Amino acid sequence: MKTIGIVGGLTWLSTIDYYRLLNQGVNEKLGGVSSAKIILHSVEFAEIKKLTVAGEWDGIAAILIKAAQGLERAGADCLLIGANTMHKIADTIQQAINIPIIHIAEATADAVNKKQLSKVALLGTKYTMLLDFYKTKLAAKNITTIVPGAEDITFINDSIYEEMGKGIFLPETKARYIPIINKLVEQGAQGIVLGCTEIPIIIKQSDSPVPVFDTTSIHVNAAVKFALE
């Protein structure tokens, strides 16, 4: 079994799910008391958030590269960046290490492609929704991406940074996500990509009339497959 390195704390709430799901995934494959071989480096999210808001991606890259290099030295065979947004700098981090990054958007594009969908809606931070790093991976599989309107983008982004990232999951917040999803389906979305590792904590398949893609679970499944190959 290969060892999975995780840069976590982006936020720690979703990192808990990564740890649990990786171990569950390996145990389902191997049985008994088997569990995943994991090395975790958890960063200080307040520092990351401050740099993100300021657009200081080079500063974020320096922090995550240091973490990734430490995980590689510690014996990790692959790297998971435990957040969608931080994959904006995945290529920069990859250039600084020799182990492969399992890219969350590539794994998600594969999952959408397997469902033979050609158009999906992407929910996440404003950076994930508005920048091209995620859409490019989907486009490589001939998948068109749509995002909500400006007001809904602001609401979703604020709900991630000001609520979910602090461990706050409000029923009224979930209730506002539902019409956003329905509006995107009316615009032709055949699936909904939950492109933030906190959103699947609040939004489930039962909340959408079309398939939802839990990017945390998809990312974990790709890592488990790599570890057990």
Secondary structure, DSSP 8 states (H G I E B T S, - for coil): ---EEEEE-TTHHHHHHHHHHHHHHHHHHH-TT----EEEEE--HHHHHHHHHTT-HHHHHHHHHHHHHHHHHHT-SEEEES-SGGGGGHHHHHHT-SS-B--HHHHHHHHHHHTT-SEEEEES-HHHHHSSHHHHHHHTTT-EEE---HHHHHHHHHHHHHTGGGT---HHHHHHHHHHHHHHHHTT-SEEEE-STTHHHH--GGG-SS-EEEHHHHHHHHHHHHHH-
